[in-house]
């Protein structure tokens, strides 16, 4: 394999959406391994807890990103999700359909801000850890959605109009949680730094009962990898 194939991003800037969770941390490791100069982006959007923001900063620093930025939004002002409205309980049993933990338009808002920062940085690549296998039924995690956003991004920006096409990278799109964990281990990811729980404590302790916890726990089990998650007593 040629060096160019091994490091397609060498010398290129990329914006990486980092939540502090397992998936986005794996994506960051993948982008770094490909040689990208990584600028990590997180959002304080009115979510239930700040443990994931602490984790996002922690994993970004550990990975050696160029810059970590936190953008403040107020998605809690419109509510509509168990992650932004404390009056809506986080489900602890498996559900069907689109769950109440879906945050309306979240990925569209996040990707739009990532797109703006990418233009400022003259970056042509955005990485996001969406997944169409273990994705909890969220509509903005599907391949068709990503393709549509990428097309819009190249129509809506000066960079796109001037021929500097932007690409949305979704390396986890078709992987199971176990496969994502295996890929992360191969990229030396320390998953003890991450927080996935929808209702983690301020110290980052996971509930072990929500959908995110179940997917994460099952993923480690199926991957045959010890689960480093710190759970509440």
Backbone as CSV, one residue per row, in Angstrom:
resi,resn,N_x,N_y,N_z,CA_x,CA_y,CA_z,C_x,C_y,C_z
1,UNK,0.851,-1.185,0.000,0.000,0.000,0.000,0.891,1.241,0.000
2,UNK,0.606,2.184,-0.849,1.434,3.374,-0.963,1.193,4.315,0.197
3,UNK,2.165,5.194,0.534,1.969,6.166,1.613,0.752,7.038,1.370
4,UNK,0.480,7.395,0.103,-0.666,8.246,-0.205,-1.967,7.551,0.171
5,UNK,-2.004,6.231,-0.048,-3.200,5.468,0.296,-3.333,5.330,1.796
6,UNK,-2.211,5.160,2.485,-2.227,4.979,3.924,-2.662,6.257,4.642
7,UNK,-2.294,7.427,4.082,-2.558,8.696,4.744,-3.232,9.676,3.789
8,UNK,-4.480,9.427,3.407,-5.157,10.294,2.438,-5.360,11.711,2.938
9,UNK,-5.290,11.907,4.263,-5.518,13.238,4.792,-4.265,13.996,5.145
10,UNK,-3.097,13.454,4.818,-1.864,14.093,5.248,-1.790,15.536,4.751
11,UNK,-1.578,16.449,5.718,-1.470,17.858,5.381,-2.799,18.561,5.191
12,UNK,-3.924,17.834,5.402,-5.250,18.431,5.216,-5.917,18.650,6.561
13,UNK,-6.629,19.762,6.670,-7.382,20.040,7.877,-8.745,19.364,7.813
14,UNK,-9.245,18.955,8.971,-10.574,18.355,9.050,-11.238,18.782,10.349
15,UNK,-12.549,18.975,10.280,-13.345,19.244,11.477,-13.982,17.930,11.912
16,UNK,-13.791,17.571,13.170,-14.307,16.315,13.705,-15.344,16.629,14.773
17,UNK,-16.582,16.189,14.584,-17.600,16.357,15.618,-17.344,15.346,16.729
18,UNK,-17.115,15.844,17.936,-16.752,15.001,19.069,-17.725,15.246,20.215
19,UNK,-18.434,14.204,20.607,-19.404,14.319,21.693,-18.848,13.879,23.029
20,UNK,-17.734,13.179,23.011,-17.200,12.571,24.222,-17.580,11.117,24.361
21,UNK,-18.397,10.632,23.406,-18.835,9.250,23.437,-17.929,8.301,22.686
22,UNK,-18.314,7.053,22.684,-17.522,5.983,22.081,-17.348,6.168,20.570
23,UNK,-18.440,6.450,19.872,-18.391,6.512,18.408,-17.527,7.662,17.904
24,UNK,-17.786,8.861,18.394,-17.046,10.015,17.879,-15.569,9.953,18.245
25,UNK,-15.259,9.337,19.388,-13.856,9.178,19.774,-13.143,8.227,18.813
26,UNK,-13.846,7.194,18.382,-13.283,6.267,17.400,-13.040,6.971,16.076
27,UNK,-13.985,7.800,15.657,-13.849,8.542,14.403,-12.645,9.483,14.468
28,UNK,-12.470,10.156,15.592,-11.311,11.040,15.755,-10.010,10.266,15.590
29,UNK,-9.926,9.098,16.195,-8.717,8.275,16.076,-8.474,7.863,14.632
30,UNK,-9.559,7.539,13.914,-9.435,7.151,12.509,-8.921,8.311,11.660
31,UNK,-9.461,9.496,11.887,-9.034,10.663,11.108,-7.568,10.996,11.376
32,UNK,-7.172,10.900,12.628,-5.773,11.156,12.962,-4.856,10.142,12.298
33,UNK,-5.263,8.873,12.300,-4.446,7.825,11.688,-4.297,8.062,10.180
34,UNK,-5.300,8.697,9.570,-5.231,8.996,8.146,-4.395,10.241,7.830
35,UNK,-3.910,10.889,8.876,-3.004,12.010,8.672,-3.641,13.385,8.692
36,UNK,-4.932,13.474,8.999,-5.585,14.781,9.037,-5.124,15.604,10.238
37,UNK,-5.087,16.918,10.056,-4.927,17.851,11.164,-6.330,18.069,11.722
38,UNK,-6.581,17.583,12.915,-7.948,17.512,13.426,-8.311,18.687,14.333
39,UNK,-9.397,19.319,13.974,-9.996,20.394,14.757,-11.315,19.843,15.307
40,UNK,-11.371,19.637,16.615,-12.532,18.975,17.193,-13.577,19.993,17.636
41,UNK,-14.849,19.595,17.465,-15.966,20.495,17.717,-17.026,19.793,18.555
42,UNK,-17.379,20.419,19.671,-18.426,19.897,20.547,-19.474,20.980,20.777
43,UNK,-20.617,20.562,21.323,-21.722,21.503,21.510,-22.299,21.405,22.919
44,UNK,-22.387,22.557,23.552,-23.111,22.690,24.809,-24.507,23.156,24.412
45,UNK,-25.411,22.194,24.186,-26.690,22.517,23.554,-27.881,22.445,24.496
46,UNK,-27.607,22.382,25.783,-28.685,22.283,26.754,-29.010,20.851,27.108
47,UNK,-28.039,19.953,26.920,-28.243,18.539,27.224,-28.321,18.303,28.729
48,UNK,-28.765,17.117,29.095,-29.028,16.797,30.497,-27.809,16.931,31.403
49,UNK,-26.643,16.596,30.910,-25.460,16.617,31.778,-24.258,17.153,31.021
50,UNK,-23.265,17.580,31.777,-22.043,18.142,31.191,-20.903,17.127,31.157
51,UNK,-21.152,15.927,31.649,-20.090,14.920,31.686,-19.564,14.618,30.289
52,UNK,-20.462,14.639,29.288,-20.004,14.347,27.933,-19.113,15.468,27.389
53,UNK,-19.358,16.713,27.806,-18.495,17.812,27.368,-17.109,17.695,27.987
54,UNK,-17.077,17.298,29.247,-15.786,17.057,29.911,-15.043,15.934,29.184
55,UNK,-15.772,14.881,28.842,-15.163,13.751,28.130,-14.670,14.173,26.750
56,UNK,-15.439,15.017,26.054,-15.042,15.480,24.722,-13.733,16.248,24.775
57,UNK,-13.613,17.103,25.770,-12.364,17.843,25.950,-11.217,16.895,26.282
58,UNK,-11.513,15.897,27.104,-10.502,14.925,27.543,-9.990,14.092,26.374
59,UNK,-10.899,13.565,25.560,-10.454,12.710,24.454,-9.755,13.528,23.378
60,UNK,-10.177,14.772,23.188,-9.525,15.623,22.194,-8.087,15.913,22.599
61,UNK,-7.905,16.239,23.881,-6.554,16.516,24.369,-5.677,15.275,24.301
62,UNK,-6.240,14.130,24.665,-5.470,12.888,24.648,-5.057,12.507,23.232
63,UNK,-5.920,12.825,22.270,-5.622,12.478,20.879,-4.622,13.430,20.245
64,UNK,-4.452,14.604,20.842,-3.514,15.565,20.294,-4.088,16.363,19.146
65,UNK,-5.358,16.765,19.268,-5.968,17.573,18.212,-5.294,18.936,18.156
66,UNK,-5.539,19.660,17.061,-4.947,20.989,16.904,-5.674,22.007,17.768
67,UNK,-7.004,21.927,17.749,-7.816,22.860,18.523,-9.154,22.213,18.858
68,UNK,-9.614,22.445,20.089,-10.928,21.954,20.500,-11.829,23.148,20.769
69,UNK,-12.986,23.175,20.111,-13.914,24.288,20.250,-15.250,23.764,20.767
70,UNK,-15.840,24.494,21.715,-17.174,24.187,22.217,-18.095,25.344,21.853
71,UNK,-19.152,25.041,21.114,-20.125,26.054,20.701,-21.373,25.899,21.569
72,UNK,-21.846,27.009,22.101,-23.026,26.991,22.960,-24.283,27.261,22.148
73,UNK,-25.240,26.368,22.292,-26.548,26.497,21.655,-27.614,26.354,22.747
74,UNK,-28.845,26.601,22.404,-29.930,26.460,23.380,-31.052,25.617,22.800
75,UNK,-30.714,24.374,22.423,-31.754,23.499,21.902,-32.760,23.130,22.978
76,UNK,-32.381,23.318,24.240,-33.342,23.076,25.313,-34.476,24.103,25.297
77,UNK,-34.271,25.228,24.612,-35.321,26.244,24.556,-36.497,25.806,23.697
78,UNK,-36.261,24.836,22.785,-37.368,24.302,21.996,-37.804,22.938,22.506
79,UNK,-36.940,22.277,23.296,-37.307,20.997,23.914,-37.578,19.917,22.894
80,UNK,-38.552,19.060,23.225,-38.942,18.002,22.300,-38.140,16.729,22.396
81,UNK,-37.244,16.645,23.386,-36.401,15.458,23.528,-36.129,15.199,24.997
82,UNK,-35.982,13.929,25.338,-35.620,13.572,26.710,-34.214,14.045,27.069
83,UNK,-33.413,14.386,26.055,-32.055,14.843,26.331,-31.980,16.342,26.594
84,UNK,-33.058,17.072,26.265,-33.049,18.521,26.460,-34.194,19.024,27.331
85,UNK,-35.144,18.169,27.641,-36.294,18.553,28.450,-36.372,17.645,29.669
86,UNK,-36.085,18.174,30.865,-36.078,17.327,32.063,-37.449,16.758,32.421
87,UNK,-38.503,17.290,31.776,-39.837,16.774,32.039,-40.122,15.480,31.275
88,UNK,-39.252,15.165,30.287,-39.412,13.935,29.511,-38.406,12.912,30.036
89,UNK,-38.877,11.803,30.519,-38.005,10.795,31.115,-37.197,10.050,30.051
90,UNK,-35.949,9.754,30.371,-35.125,8.916,29.508,-35.613,7.478,29.648
91,UNK,-35.995,6.826,28.549,-36.499,5.451,28.657,-35.398,4.490,29.085
92,UNK,-35.773,3.538,29.902,-34.826,2.528,30.368,-35.219,1.138,29.916
93,UNK,-36.187,1.071,29.031,-36.593,-0.181,28.401,-36.515,0.012,26.891
94,UNK,-36.288,-1.079,26.155,-36.223,-0.998,24.696,-37.557,-0.495,24.148
95,UNK,-37.480,0.391,23.150,-38.676,0.946,22.533,-38.637,0.715,21.031
96,UNK,-39.779,0.917,20.377,-39.844,0.818,18.925,-40.066,2.211,18.340
97,UNK,-39.712,2.371,17.062,-39.881,3.665,16.428,-38.786,4.633,16.833
98,UNK,-38.979,5.895,16.500,-37.999,6.928,16.839,-38.156,7.263,18.318
99,UNK,-37.111,7.075,19.124,-37.238,7.243,20.576,-37.294,8.708,21.004
100,UNK,-37.715,8.932,22.240,-37.820,10.296,22.754,-36.454,10.916,23.017
101,UNK,-35.377,10.140,22.906,-34.030,10.700,23.045,-33.550,11.353,21.749
102,UNK,-34.321,11.211,20.677,-34.011,11.935,19.436,-34.163,13.430,19.690
103,UNK,-33.133,14.212,19.342,-33.179,15.668,19.494,-33.508,16.275,18.138
104,UNK,-34.652,16.948,17.996,-35.072,17.471,16.701,-34.001,18.313,16.010
105,UNK,-33.646,17.879,14.795,-32.719,18.605,13.908,-31.294,18.725,14.450
106,UNK,-30.939,17.943,15.457,-29.630,18.132,16.091,-28.469,17.990,15.112
107,UNK,-28.427,16.906,14.361,-27.290,16.724,13.459,-27.262,17.762,12.348
108,UNK,-28.420,18.238,11.926,-28.469,19.291,10.909,-27.856,20.579,11.451
109,UNK,-28.197,20.914,12.696,-27.626,22.104,13.331,-26.125,21.926,13.540
110,UNK,-25.728,20.783,14.069,-24.313,20.534,14.345,-23.480,20.564,13.060
111,UNK,-23.956,19.876,12.048,-23.197,19.826,10.791,-23.132,21.195,10.126
112,UNK,-24.174,21.992,10.281,-24.163,23.336,9.691,-23.082,24.200,10.329
113,UNK,-22.946,24.113,11.644,-21.901,24.889,12.324,-20.529,24.327,11.999
114,UNK,-20.414,23.006,11.913,-19.146,22.396,11.490,-18.776,22.856,10.088
115,UNK,-19.768,22.970,9.231,-19.543,23.438,7.863,-19.000,24.858,7.865
116,UNK,-19.587,25.727,8.697,-19.101,27.094,8.772,-17.669,27.169,9.255
117,UNK,-17.337,26.376,10.287,-15.954,26.385,10.794,-15.003,25.815,9.756
118,UNK,-15.451,24.796,9.034,-14.606,24.222,7.985,-14.271,25.274,6.924
119,UNK,-15.246,26.097,6.567,-14.968,27.166,5.592,-13.930,28.145,6.132
120,UNK,-14.069,28.520,7.392,-13.119,29.448,7.996,-11.711,28.851,8.005
121,UNK,-11.632,27.557,8.296,-10.335,26.871,8.366,-9.796,26.479,6.993
122,UNK,-10.616,26.655,5.964,-10.299,26.159,4.614,-10.094,24.646,4.643
123,UNK,-10.922,23.996,5.444,-10.917,22.539,5.523,-11.944,21.990,4.542
124,UNK,-11.646,20.858,3.944,-12.544,20.264,2.957,-13.175,18.971,3.475
125,UNK,-12.974,18.676,4.756,-13.426,17.401,5.296,-14.061,17.590,6.669
126,UNK,-15.220,16.967,6.843,-15.898,16.918,8.139,-16.153,15.459,8.477
127,UNK,-15.834,15.067,9.709,-16.056,13.692,10.164,-17.127,13.685,11.242
128,UNK,-18.046,12.722,11.143,-19.097,12.571,12.132,-19.344,11.077,12.373
129,UNK,-19.636,10.713,13.618,-19.733,9.296,13.989,-21.128,8.714,13.887
130,UNK,-21.912,9.130,12.891,-23.251,8.557,12.739,-23.155,7.106,12.283
131,UNK,-24.216,6.361,12.607,-24.207,4.928,12.358,-25.608,4.451,12.017
132,UNK,-25.729,3.654,10.969,-27.037,3.181,10.504,-27.356,1.774,10.982
133,UNK,-26.508,1.195,11.826,-26.741,-0.157,12.343,-27.263,-0.071,13.769
134,UNK,-26.399,0.365,14.708,-26.801,0.545,16.114,-27.036,2.033,16.363
135,UNK,-28.090,2.591,15.789,-28.258,4.042,15.806,-29.500,4.519,16.542
136,UNK,-30.191,3.630,17.217,-31.348,3.971,18.036,-32.534,4.496,17.237
137,UNK,-32.520,4.412,15.917,-33.661,4.843,15.126,-33.669,6.315,14.777
138,UNK,-32.563,7.023,14.967,-32.523,8.448,14.671,-32.513,8.679,13.156
139,UNK,-33.416,9.515,12.623,-33.475,9.720,11.172,-32.273,10.465,10.603
140,UNK,-31.571,11.251,11.428,-30.434,12.023,10.923,-29.107,11.285,11.085
141,UNK,-29.196,9.948,11.135,-27.993,9.107,11.162,-27.933,8.190,9.938
142,UNK,-28.816,8.407,8.972,-28.917,7.510,7.820,-28.056,7.976,6.649
143,UNK,-27.609,7.052,5.795,-26.782,7.426,4.637,-27.451,8.452,3.732
144,UNK,-28.758,8.320,3.493,-29.451,9.265,2.617,-29.411,10.680,3.173
145,UNK,-29.522,10.793,4.472,-29.460,12.113,5.097,-28.078,12.736,4.898
146,UNK,-27.024,11.973,5.160,-25.659,12.488,5.016,-25.391,12.908,3.573
147,UNK,-25.826,12.096,2.618,-25.628,12.427,1.206,-26.350,13.724,0.851
148,UNK,-27.562,13.892,1.383,-28.331,15.105,1.098,-27.669,16.330,1.718
149,UNK,-27.157,16.191,2.945,-26.499,17.328,3.593,-25.223,17.700,2.836
150,UNK,-24.458,16.715,2.432,-23.227,16.997,1.692,-23.527,17.743,0.401
151,UNK,-24.590,17.337,-0.307,-24.971,18.021,-1.540,-25.359,19.467,-1.241
152,UNK,-26.155,19.673,-0.189,-26.549,21.021,0.208,-25.329,21.867,0.561
153,UNK,-24.386,21.272,1.307,-23.201,21.998,1.741,-22.399,22.530,0.562
154,UNK,-22.323,21.751,-0.486,-21.550,22.172,-1.657,-22.303,23.145,-2.551
155,UNK,-23.605,23.267,-2.344,-24.396,24.276,-3.034,-24.439,25.590,-2.261
156,UNK,-24.302,25.496,-0.938,-24.580,26.645,-0.080,-23.350,27.445,0.329
157,UNK,-22.148,26.971,0.010,-20.940,27.621,0.509,-20.091,28.213,-0.607
158,UNK,-19.316,29.228,-0.244,-18.388,29.819,-1.202,-17.374,28.790,-1.666
159,UNK,-16.897,27.964,-0.706,-15.920,26.937,-1.061,-16.491,26.004,-2.124
160,UNK,-17.732,25.579,-1.925,-18.345,24.677,-2.886,-18.533,25.311,-4.242
161,UNK,-18.995,26.535,-4.258,-19.228,27.248,-5.515,-17.920,27.462,-6.271
162,UNK,-16.829,27.669,-5.521,-15.526,27.903,-6.155,-14.795,26.607,-6.488
163,UNK,-15.472,25.475,-6.320,-14.897,24.204,-6.754,-14.112,23.459,-5.703
164,UNK,-14.146,23.913,-4.450,-13.431,23.229,-3.365,-14.430,22.347,-2.629
165,UNK,-14.718,21.209,-3.197,-15.791,20.358,-2.704,-15.516,19.841,-1.301
166,UNK,-16.540,19.906,-0.472,-16.440,19.429,0.892,-17.031,18.028,0.982
167,UNK,-16.399,17.173,1.807,-16.845,15.794,1.987,-17.214,15.541,3.443
168,UNK,-18.379,14.918,3.646,-18.781,14.479,4.981,-18.380,13.016,5.116
169,UNK,-17.485,12.720,6.035,-16.984,11.361,6.227,-17.758,10.676,7.357
170,UNK,-18.229,9.476,7.099,-18.970,8.694,8.098,-18.398,7.279,8.161
171,UNK,-17.189,7.129,8.692,-16.516,5.821,8.642,-17.195,4.717,9.445
172,UNK,-18.118,5.067,10.328,-18.791,4.058,11.154,-20.164,3.674,10.622
173,UNK,-20.571,4.247,9.516,-21.954,4.153,9.065,-22.490,2.725,9.039
174,UNK,-21.720,1.769,8.575,-22.223,0.411,8.388,-21.588,-0.598,9.346
175,UNK,-21.055,-0.115,10.464,-20.423,-0.993,11.449,-21.340,-1.226,12.640
176,UNK,-21.296,-2.423,13.192,-21.994,-2.684,14.447,-21.190,-2.060,15.579
177,UNK,-21.787,-1.980,16.768,-21.067,-1.407,17.906,-19.820,-2.233,18.231
178,UNK,-19.927,-3.550,18.110,-18.762,-4.404,18.361,-17.656,-4.123,17.352
179,UNK,-18.020,-3.926,16.100,-17.017,-3.627,15.064,-16.387,-2.257,15.284
180,UNK,-17.181,-1.305,15.765,-16.642,0.021,16.073,-15.617,-0.075,17.192
181,UNK,-15.944,-0.829,18.225,-15.024,-0.996,19.352,-13.742,-1.687,18.904
182,UNK,-13.877,-2.714,18.079,-12.694,-3.419,17.567,-11.813,-2.466,16.763
183,UNK,-12.448,-1.617,15.949,-11.682,-0.640,15.157,-10.979,0.353,16.073
184,UNK,-11.675,0.768,17.129,-11.063,1.702,18.063,-9.875,1.107,18.789
185,UNK,-10.005,-0.129,19.209,-8.885,-0.802,19.873,-7.685,-0.883,18.929
186,UNK,-7.952,-1.145,17.648,-6.878,-1.203,16.659,-6.212,0.157,16.466
187,UNK,-6.945,1.229,16.798,-6.415,2.587,16.693,-5.977,3.129,18.055
188,UNK,-5.829,2.224,19.040,-5.323,2.584,20.370,-6.228,3.551,21.132
189,UNK,-7.535,3.460,20.919,-8.473,4.313,21.643,-8.600,3.840,23.091
190,UNK,-8.559,4.777,24.017,-8.778,4.487,25.428,-10.234,4.821,25.739
191,UNK,-11.094,3.807,25.749,-12.515,4.046,25.932,-12.881,4.412,27.367
192,UNK,-11.934,4.289,28.293,-12.224,4.700,29.665,-12.375,6.220,29.761
193,UNK,-11.915,6.940,28.739,-12.021,8.401,28.719,-13.391,8.878,28.255
194,UNK,-14.202,7.973,27.714,-15.442,8.360,27.062,-16.668,8.202,27.971
195,UNK,-17.716,8.933,27.633,-19.006,8.847,28.322,-20.099,8.746,27.264
196,UNK,-20.931,7.706,27.350,-22.005,7.505,26.380,-23.399,7.647,26.988
197,UNK,-23.518,7.517,28.280,-24.812,7.448,28.961,-25.640,8.723,28.775
198,UNK,-26.939,8.547,28.527,-27.842,9.681,28.381,-28.107,10.402,29.694
199,UNK,-27.856,9.733,30.816,-28.139,10.355,32.113,-26.997,10.095,33.087
200,UNK,-25.798,10.352,32.605,-24.606,10.167,33.444,-24.589,11.187,34.580
201,UNK,-23.905,10.843,35.654,-23.727,11.784,36.756,-22.678,12.823,36.372
202,UNK,-22.530,13.848,37.205,-21.521,14.873,36.948,-20.116,14.282,36.931
203,UNK,-19.956,13.151,37.596,-18.643,12.476,37.626,-18.468,11.520,36.446
204,UNK,-19.465,11.457,35.567,-19.370,10.601,34.395,-19.757,9.161,34.638
205,UNK,-20.428,8.870,35.754,-20.856,7.505,36.036,-22.117,7.193,35.234
206,UNK,-22.132,6.047,34.552,-23.231,5.668,33.675,-24.345,4.977,34.441
207,UNK,-25.581,5.125,33.931,-26.720,4.500,34.607,-26.787,3.001,34.348
208,UNK,-26.300,2.565,33.174,-26.328,1.148,32.824,-27.678,0.652,32.328
209,UNK,-28.661,1.554,32.195,-30.016,1.131,31.841,-30.571,1.781,30.574
210,UNK,-30.088,2.954,30.193,-30.627,3.643,29.019,-30.163,2.964,27.731
211,UNK,-30.746,3.388,26.616,-30.441,2.786,25.321,-28.954,2.884,24.992
212,UNK,-28.366,4.050,25.246,-26.942,4.240,24.945,-26.081,3.289,25.765
213,UNK,-26.437,3.099,27.025,-25.682,2.171,27.880,-25.824,0.734,27.408
214,UNK,-27.040,0.356,27.015,-27.252,-1.021,26.553,-26.454,-1.310,25.286
215,UNK,-26.479,-0.383,24.328,-25.736,-0.585,23.088,-24.237,-0.671,23.364
216,UNK,-23.750,0.182,24.242,-22.331,0.206,24.571,-21.915,-1.085,25.277
217,UNK,-22.671,-1.482,26.298,-22.336,-2.689,27.056,-22.359,-3.925,26.162
218,UNK,-23.389,-4.044,25.326,-23.483,-5.187,24.417,-22.346,-5.180,23.400
219,UNK,-21.938,-3.995,22.971,-20.839,-3.896,22.019,-19.537,-4.434,22.579
220,UNK,-19.217,-4.059,23.812,-17.997,-4.579,24.437,-18.087,-6.092,24.625
221,UNK,-19.262,-6.557,25.014,-19.446,-7.990,25.224,-19.230,-8.754,23.917
222,UNK,-19.847,-8.270,22.840,-19.741,-8.948,21.546,-18.351,-8.821,20.941
223,UNK,-17.649,-7.756,21.268,-16.287,-7.574,20.760,-15.276,-8.377,21.565
224,UNK,-15.699,-8.898,22.718,-14.787,-9.643,23.573,-13.731,-8.764,24.214
225,UNK,-14.136,-7.514,24.494,-13.219,-6.534,25.067,-13.748,-6.116,26.439
226,UNK,-12.896,-6.043,27.474,-13.363,-5.611,28.794,-14.012,-4.234,28.730
227,UNK,-15.133,-4.085,29.392,-15.869,-2.830,29.399,-15.283,-1.897,30.464
228,UNK,-14.696,-0.764,30.061,-14.077,0.150,31.039,-15.055,1.170,31.616
229,UNK,-16.329,1.068,31.242,-17.326,2.032,31.686,-17.456,2.029,33.207
230,UNK,-17.536,3.210,33.791,-17.775,3.347,35.223,-19.273,3.525,35.447
231,UNK,-19.866,2.573,36.113,-21.304,2.606,36.330,-21.642,3.095,37.732
232,UNK,-22.833,3.670,37.874,-23.324,4.086,39.182,-23.561,2.852,40.045
233,UNK,-23.385,2.973,41.347,-23.639,1.838,42.260,-25.084,1.368,42.160
